[in-house]
Amino acid sequence: MRARATALCAALAVAFAALSAHSQQPQTTLKRDGAVSFAADVMPLLSRFGCNRVACHGSSKGKGGLRLSLFGAYPEEDYAAITRSAPGRWINSVESQKSLLLLKVTGATSHPGATKVRAGSPEHVLLASWAASGAPWGDDTAPALASVEVTPPAATLRQGESLPLQTSAVYADGTRRDVTHSAQYRSANTDVAEVDETGRIKALGPGDAVIIVTYMRQPAVVRLAVPQSLPMPFPDVPTTGRIDALVLARLKTLGIPPSEFCSDEAFLRRVYLDVIGILPTPDEAKAFLSDRDPKKRARLIDVLLERDEYADFWALKWGDLLRIKSEYPSNLWPNGVQAYYRWVRHSLAVNKPYDQFVRELLVSSGSNFRSPPANYYRALRKRDAQGYAESTALVFMGARLGCARCHGHPTESWTLEDNLGMAAFFPQVRIKSTGEWKEEIVYVDPKQVLTHPVTRELIAPRPLGGEVVELAEGEDRREKFAAWLISADNTWFTANIVNRIWFWLFERGIVHEVDDMRPTNPPTNPELLACLQTELVDHKYDLKHIYRLILNSRTYQLSSVPNPFNAKDVSHFSHYRARRLGAEQLLDAVNQVTETFDKYESRIPEPYTVLPDGHRAAQLADGSIPDKSGFLELFGRPPRDTAYEGDRSSETSMRQALHLINSSDVAQKISRSPRLQRLFKEKKSDDEIVDEIYLAALSRFPTKEEKQKVTAYIARDEKARRQAVEDVMWAVLNTKEFLFNH
């Protein structure tokens, strides 16, 4: 007792002496009222210093013999590692000031990591006091941390201005504690704003930034806007509805004026490609461009949403998400693929309510040949309870739970327990084979449960962020999960699908990445996202209603040509961002212009697949079926190995350019083009041929200057007229205007 009292006095003397030396500097108390504890005081500091990251002690081995849980997911284990492993090493209970923990963090002894604590600082005082008082865990009867709140939650600063944040820990009993100087701070956009370790933000440049604040693994965010200075007043821009009003309000806050309204030609081509995945025919283009009805755009949108190609194109999108393919890793085989695809396509064609669509997938059972939705479980790579939960969360919630299978989430409070709580809805799912070739049955075994991989304790089902769900004996747990997921109150569900639709139409989500929805990745326009969620619920999960709202908005119909003040904007929808056509879109577009087709067949796996002539790439049910030239793979068709949107690429490359310029496949499509053969047979004039090519490929007539140059080229040599026309078609197919949706 005497030795311990002596050590305590010595540590406090050091601390008081250090504080006296720094008496001219304002000091902040990190300790709450009462004794210093590991759980509430020390653990937040270790996280702030980065001690529990992969590069330091959070690795599988742990540097210097000290292994901490990654990102501080398990404080109890970290406490044991510091106080009980190698007794007397990290915490010296006799001479606390000689504790290795203190010597390391202050740099008094060799430490490969960066020195984080200045001797005599408030952090050092707190750690020294904790070590001197016997390194207590803390009061187990103290209320649990419920949330973290930051003031202000949103702010607008001019470039160069700064703002201090105040962070509070809110406990289960309603009490609050100022933890401003114990929390961690990080700017998600360091070009716009930086934040120091005390929580002071400084605005660096125009744009918006998210400041992520974390205390004891509980996150909060601050949304910061730094307006761009304009040399003129913000323009008076008309709006056509709630979407435009919300987008424009955010643009005004940021000082980003939107682009002009797009032309009829640009809208026509854009909306065809975005809604049904194909180009308008020359006759359709001429009819639309000559129409003088001011409501023709809205009328065209309604027509496109009812066309058969709508179901084809969006079944392709859902085929990516649901991994519809015959071969590895889905291994659905052709019979399963066809059954699954036809069910998905039919659901889209009849505009099945989205909540019903998802519920039918989640509670599906039966033969993967005769009960098509059962392929949802068959197509998953990880066919275990956690695999089902992780994939379901990714596709229908936009949440990435996979990393919490092994360790704490790096930015959220999610841990293995959250992963297991979701997985506990799916342990009953089982799959068995039948006597029919490659048929499998998905069934529910009510006796199956999920146990913790370490403690072997029984895991109760608990949705992400929710409470434990009570179950009746023999009940299909998936029914409970589906009811929770599709509830009108579940913002995970509604936000995910409306954000995906926005992403599919703009190639940028309101939350981006689109399948990375989490509290620390907030929407760039929360009001806009909430508006679309409300519309979805109010219209009984009618997805076409959401498409119609967005497509009719002025925001969607803005020009792709930026102005000098919005050219750098990528996330606030001030202009339509041009993007390269998807692999299937582009191949179908080349075939549509040339009036040719590709043959699709697959000899692996059985039964063989041979599709009829004229089958479009966007109609391919099976993600395993290739085209003979390798075009689809080259231009970014996803392998359907996972459900991540990023697996589909619209990036450009030199290989793609060389293929379009040099490949014999494209050259033969042009030289054998039935369209050109028909034009020559009908003895069309040069002007008529040029008009046809431009309308077919670009959905517009050539300009006067283009017409003059192209017809002059064709007329140079009558004997080489056909070759010249082929050259014109080849040149048009290689323009950015053709290759991009704009």
Secondary structure, DSSP 8 states (H G I E B T S, - for coil): -HHHHHHHHHHHHHHHHHHHHTTTS-----S-SSS--IIIIIHHHHHHHTTTSTTTTTSSS-GGG----GGG--HHHHHHHHHTSSTTTSS-SSSGGG-HHHHHHHTSS--SS-----TTSHHHHHHHHHHHTT-----TTS--EEEEEEESSEEE--TT-EEE-EEEEEETTS-EEE-TTTSEEEES-TTTEEE-TT-EEEE-SSEEEEEEEEETTEEEEEEEEE----SS--------SHHHHHHHHHHHHHT-----B--HHHHHHHHHHHHTSS---HHHHHHHHH---TTHHHHHHHHHHTSHHHHHHHHHHHHHHTT--SSTTT--HHHHHHHHHHHHHHHHHTT--HHHHHHHHHT--EETTTSGGGHHHHT-SS-SHHHHHHHHHHHHH----GGGGTS--SSSS--HHHHHHHHTTSTTEEEEE-SSTT-EEEEE-TT---B-TTT--B-----TTS------TT--HHHHHHHHHT-TT-HHHHHHHHHHHHHHHHSS-SSSSTT---TTS--SSHHHHHHHHHHHHHTTT-HHHHHHHHHTSTTTTB-SS--TTTTT-SSS-SS---EE--HHHHHHHHHHHHT-----EE-SSSS-EE--TT--GGG---TT---TT-HHHHTT----SS--GGGS-----HHHHHHHHH-HHHHHHHHT-HHHHHHHHTT--HHHHHHHHHHHHHSS---HHHHHHHHHHHTT-GGGHHHHHHHHHHHHHTSHHHHEE-
